[in-house]
């Protein structure tokens, strides 16, 4: 018995819609690779269909190109027309000349008020404070007695030294007497020995004794001198029992009371004395103006505790080198302070008028162009052509700019800078 199998794609075989199905005997089993139906041949695109597809793609590409190209062409044409119109009419500008400003530069820097001299007094002699004569805030003069110290141990050492000095002086008198006696005895032996009344040995012995006694005088004199030096040392220490001021100033610290035990050295401070007329104001001057500082340069010092008050001072000293960490130079300004109005440790403002080492020109702030190429100004040449010149600003005052370099003062500068002013453009200078 045979069966009829109709494949789904049988109608596309050989270009016919209805092709007879292949008859398979029912008794024959299908082979291993047999799917049970026939595979159709691959479809083929006909020439008319390919041409239609190509025309469609071309039409789409042409439409996309025209949609982008036509607006760009229109914009380009408008830009060219505007450019031709601008070339036909020059842009009107107003110009100005750079003004030569003063070479003096004002600079205000923070400062710190410090005393002219300041020292802490320590005891040189050990003992007990008997009395103190000054307290904090008191003005003192040089060599004025500030305190007195009782020195019982030092007093006993002085008595002992004086007694030893008297003892040594007596020893000196004794040594001189012995030396004189030895000399006289030697003279007798020198007369008796030639007559046979004394032996040569006795004469030699007497000569040696006379030399020893003479040397004893030298030793006694040296002992007296040494004791005198020791006595002077103790007397000098005793003089330190009266603590005196080393210079004119103000007592800023008192660290003792009556009966306080003080010892020789720096472990027991007594007073701190500060000299505040004049005061020193230290300022850190930046690198760009450090080279223009000079001694005797006038400086105006102000403090907020005295509004409207200006203390005049002068530059006294400069470090002569920059601090590598801050790139500033330490500068000392001395300010008279007869009434002690400026206190040590005050914060102050110091104003300098420093001469500039180069010419400075002033231009309007509106003339500056700041773009990716830096700071520039537009200069109108003799043939009314724009040239953009780079400049370096010395100082910005808001409405005006002070130019340090880039100008020589003879240029015609456009007062109002705009993006239309490009390099080489012709302009019309308005009066």
C-alpha positions in Angstrom: 0.0 0.0 0.0 1.4 3.4 -0.9 0.9 6.7 0.9 0.8 10.2 -0.6 2.9 12.9 1.2 2.4 16.6 0.4 5.1 18.9 1.6 4.3 22.5 2.6 6.7 23.9 0.1 5.8 21.6 -2.8 4.0 24.3 -4.7 7.2 26.4 -5.1 9.2 23.6 -6.7 9.9 24.1 -10.4 7.9 27.3 -10.5 4.5 25.4 -10.3 1.9 26.0 -7.7 0.6 22.4 -7.7 3.2 19.8 -8.2 2.4 16.1 -7.7 3.5 14.7 -4.5 6.2 12.0 -4.3 4.7 8.6 -3.6 6.6 6.5 -1.1 5.9 2.8 -0.8 4.6 2.0 2.5 6.7 -1.1 2.7 10.0 0.8 2.4 11.2 2.4 5.6 12.7 5.9 5.3 16.5 6.3 5.3 18.3 7.8 8.3 18.7 11.3 6.7 15.3 11.4 5.1 13.1 14.1 6.8 10.0 12.7 5.4 9.5 15.6 2.9 11.4 17.4 0.2 13.4 20.6 0.9 12.5 23.5 -1.5 15.0 25.3 -3.5 16.2 28.7 -2.3 14.1 31.7 -3.4 15.6 33.9 -6.1 15.2 37.8 -6.3 14.1 38.9 -9.7 15.7 41.8 -11.5 12.6 44.1 -11.4 12.3 43.6 -7.7 16.1 44.4 -7.1 15.9 47.6 -9.2 12.8 48.7 -7.2 14.7 48.1 -3.9 17.7 50.1 -5.1 15.6 53.1 -6.2 13.9 53.1 -2.8 17.3 53.3 -0.9 18.5 56.0 -3.2 15.4 58.1 -2.6 15.8 57.7 1.2 19.5 58.8 1.1 18.8 61.7 -1.1 16.0 63.0 1.2 18.3 62.7 4.2 21.1 64.7 2.5 18.8 67.4 1.2 17.2 67.8 4.7 20.7 68.7 6.2 22.4 70.4 3.3 19.7 72.9 2.4 19.6 74.6 5.8 23.4 74.7 6.0 23.6 76.2 2.6 21.0 78.8 3.5 22.9 79.7 6.8 26.2 79.9 4.9 24.8 82.2 2.3 23.3 84.4 5.0 26.7 84.5 6.8 28.5 85.4 3.6 26.0 88.1 2.9 26.5 89.5 6.4 30.2 89.3 6.1 30.1 91.2 2.8 27.9 93.8 4.4 30.2 94.2 7.4 33.2 94.5 5.1 31.5 97.2 3.2 31.0 99.2 6.4 33.7 99.6 9.1 33.0 99.2 12.8 33.1 102.5 14.7 35.3 102.5 17.9 36.3 105.1 20.5 40.0 105.1 21.5 42.0 106.5 24.5 45.6 106.9 25.3 47.3 105.1 28.3 47.8 107.5 31.3 51.2 107.4 33.0 50.4 106.9 36.7 52.6 107.6 39.7 55.5 105.2 40.3 54.5 105.0 44.0 52.7 101.8 44.9 50.6 101.7 48.1 50.8 98.5 50.0 49.1 97.6 53.4 50.4 94.5 55.3 49.7 93.0 58.7 52.2 93.5 61.4 53.0 92.6 65.1 54.1 95.1 67.7 57.1 93.9 69.7 59.3 95.7 72.3 62.6 97.3 71.5 64.2 95.4 74.4 62.9 92.7 76.7 64.7 90.7 79.4 64.0 88.5 82.4 66.0 89.2 85.5 67.4 86.3 87.5 69.2 86.3 90.9 73.0 86.1 90.9 73.2 85.6 94.6 71.3 83.0 96.7 69.2 84.2 99.6 65.8 85.4 100.7 63.9 88.4 99.3 64.0 91.2 101.9 61.8 93.6 99.9 60.8 94.5 96.4 60.4 98.1 95.2 58.4 97.9 91.9 55.5 96.0 90.6 53.9 95.3 87.1 53.2 98.4 85.1 55.8 100.6 86.9 58.3 102.6 84.9 61.9 102.1 85.9 65.1 103.8 85.0 68.4 102.2 84.3 70.3 101.0 87.5 67.2 101.6 89.7 67.0 99.1 92.6 64.1 96.8 92.0 64.6 94.4 95.0 66.9 93.5 97.8 68.0 90.0 98.8 69.4 88.9 102.2 72.4 86.7 101.7 73.5 85.2 105.1 75.7 82.5 103.7 77.5 85.0 101.4 78.0 87.3 104.3 79.8 84.6 106.2 82.0 83.8 103.2 83.0 87.4 103.0 84.0 87.5 106.7 86.0 84.3 106.2 87.7 85.7 103.1 88.6 89.0 104.9 90.1 87.0 107.8 92.1 84.8 105.5 93.4 87.9 103.7 94.7 89.3 107.0 96.3 86.0 107.8 98.1 85.9 104.5 99.2 89.5 104.8 100.7 88.6 108.2 102.4 85.6 106.5 103.9 88.1 104.0 105.3 90.2 106.8 106.8 87.2 108.4 108.3 86.0 105.1 109.9 89.4 104.6 111.4 89.4 108.1 112.8 85.9 107.6 114.3 86.9 104.3 115.9 90.0 105.8 117.4 87.9 108.7 118.7 85.4 106.2 120.4 88.1 104.2 122.1 89.5 107.3 123.3 86.0 108.4 124.6 85.3 105.0 126.6 88.5 105.1 128.2 87.5 108.4 129.1 84.0 107.1 130.7 85.6 104.0 133.0 87.6 106.3 133.8 84.7 108.7 134.5 82.0 106.2 137.7 83.5 104.7 139.1 84.0 108.3 138.4 80.3 109.1 135.8 81.0 111.7 133.1 79.3 109.5 133.2 76.4 107.1 132.3 76.5 103.5 129.5 74.1 104.1 127.9 76.5 106.6 128.3 79.3 104.1 126.5 77.3 101.4 123.8 76.3 103.8 123.2 80.0 104.7 123.0 81.0 101.0 120.4 78.3 100.3 118.4 79.5 103.3 118.5 83.1 102.1 117.2 82.0 98.7 114.4 80.0 100.3 113.3 83.0 102.5 113.4 85.3 99.5 111.2 82.9 97.5 108.8 82.7 100.5 108.1 86.4 100.0 107.0 85.8 96.4 104.8 83.0 97.5 103.3 85.1 100.3 102.6 88.0 97.9 100.9 85.6 95.4 98.7 84.2 98.2 97.7 87.7 99.2 96.8 88.6 95.6 94.8 85.4 95.2 92.9 86.1 98.4 92.2 89.6 97.3 90.7 88.3 94.0 88.6 85.9 95.9 87.4 88.7 98.2 86.5 90.9 95.2 84.5 88.0 93.7 82.5 87.6 96.9 82.0 91.4 97.2 80.8 91.4 93.6 78.3 88.6 94.4 77.2 90.6 97.4 76.5 93.6 95.1 74.0 91.4 93.2 71.9 91.3 96.4 70.5 94.6 95.1 68.6 93.8 91.9 68.8 96.7 89.5 67.1 97.6 86.1 69.4 97.0 83.1 67.7 99.8 81.0 64.8 102.2 81.0 61.5 100.4 80.6 58.3 99.0 82.2 58.0 96.1 84.6 55.7 93.6 82.9 56.2 90.6 85.3 57.0 90.2 89.0 57.6 86.7 90.2 58.7 87.2 93.8 57.4 88.1 97.2 59.0 89.1 100.5 60.7 86.0 102.0 60.9 84.1 98.8 63.9 81.9 98.5 65.9 82.5 95.4 69.0 80.7 94.2 71.8 81.6 91.9 71.0 80.7 88.3 68.0 80.8 86.0 65.6 78.7 88.1 64.1 81.7 90.0 63.0 84.5 87.8 62.5 87.9 89.5 61.2 90.5 87.1 60.6 91.0 83.3 61.6 94.4 82.1 60.4 95.7 78.7 61.5 98.8 76.7 58.6 100.1 74.6 59.9 103.5 73.3 60.2 103.0 70.4 58.5 99.8 69.6 59.3 97.4 66.8 56.6 96.4 64.3 57.5 93.3 62.3 56.1 92.9 58.9 56.4 90.1 56.3 56.9 91.8 53.0 56.1 89.7 49.9 58.6 88.8 47.2 57.3 91.1 44.5 58.0 94.3 46.5 60.8 93.1 48.8 63.5 94.5 46.4 62.0 98.1 46.6 62.3 98.4 50.4 64.9 100.8 51.8 66.0 101.8 55.2 64.4 105.0 56.5 61.4 104.4 54.3 58.4 106.0 55.9 55.6 103.6 57.1 52.1 104.4 58.5 51.0 102.1 61.4 47.4 101.9 62.5 45.7 99.7 65.1 42.0 99.2 65.5 42.1 100.3 69.1 42.8 103.8 67.9 40.5 104.4 64.9 41.6 107.3 62.7 45.0 107.5 64.5 48.2 107.0 62.4 51.5 106.3 64.0 54.4 107.3 61.8 57.4 105.0 61.7 60.4 104.2 59.6 62.0 101.0 58.2 64.9 100.2 60.5 66.0 96.7 59.4 65.4 94.1 56.8 66.3 90.4 56.9 67.9 90.6 53.5 66.6 87.1 52.6 63.2 85.5 51.9 61.7 82.9 54.1 61.6 79.7 51.8 58.3 78.6 53.3 56.3 81.9 52.8 58.5 83.7 50.2 58.4 86.8 52.4 61.1 89.0 54.0 61.0 89.9 57.6 61.1 93.7 58.0 61.3 95.8 61.2 59.6 99.2 61.4 60.4 101.4 64.4 57.6 103.6 65.8 58.0 106.2 68.5 55.9 105.3 71.5 56.5 107.9 74.3 53.1 107.4 75.9 53.2 103.6 75.7 50.0 103.6 73.7 51.2 100.7 71.5 51.3 97.6 73.6 53.5 94.6 73.1 51.7 91.9 71.1 49.3 94.2 69.3 48.1 93.4 65.8 48.7 96.4 63.5 48.3 97.4 59.8 51.4 98.8 58.2 51.1 100.9 55.0 54.0 101.5 52.7 54.4 103.8 49.7 56.8 101.8 47.6 58.4 103.1 44.4 57.7 100.9 41.4 60.8 99.8 39.5 59.1 100.2 36.1 56.6 102.6 34.3 52.9 101.9 35.0 50.1 102.9 32.6 46.4 103.2 33.5 43.7 102.1 31.0 39.9 101.7 31.4 38.8 98.3 32.7 36.5 97.9 29.8 39.4 97.8 27.4 40.6 94.4 28.6 40.0 91.2 26.7 40.3 88.0 28.7 40.1 84.8 26.6 41.9 81.6 26.1 44.9 83.5 24.7 45.3 85.5 27.9 44.9 89.2 28.8 44.9 91.5 25.8 43.9 94.9 24.7 42.9 96.2 21.2 45.2 98.8 19.7 44.3 100.8 16.6 47.4 101.3 14.4 48.0 104.3 12.1 46.1 102.6 9.3 43.1 102.0 11.5 43.8 98.3 11.8 43.1 96.4 15.0 46.0 94.6 16.7 45.5 92.6 19.9 48.5 93.1 22.3 49.1 91.0 25.5 49.5 92.9 28.7 50.4 92.3 32.4 48.3 93.9 35.1 50.1 95.6 37.9 47.0 96.5 39.9 43.2 96.3 39.4 41.4 99.3 41.0 38.0 98.4 39.7 37.1 101.1 37.1 40.7 101.2 35.8 43.6 98.8 35.3 47.3 99.6 35.9 49.4 97.9 33.3 52.9 96.8 34.2 54.1 95.7 30.8 52.9 95.5 27.2 52.4 99.2 26.6 54.7 102.2 26.0 52.1 105.0 26.4 51.8 106.0 22.8 49.1 103.5 21.7 45.5 104.2 20.8 43.5 101.7 22.8 39.9 100.8 22.2 37.9 101.9 25.2 35.2 99.3 24.9 36.4 95.8 23.9 34.0 93.4 22.0 34.2 90.1 20.3 33.8 91.8 16.9 37.3 93.3 17.2 39.5 90.7 15.7 43.1 90.8 14.7 43.6 92.8 11.4 40.1 94.2 11.2 39.6 97.7 9.8 37.8 100.1 12.0 36.6 103.7 12.0 37.9 105.8 14.9 35.1 108.0 16.3 36.0 111.4 17.7 
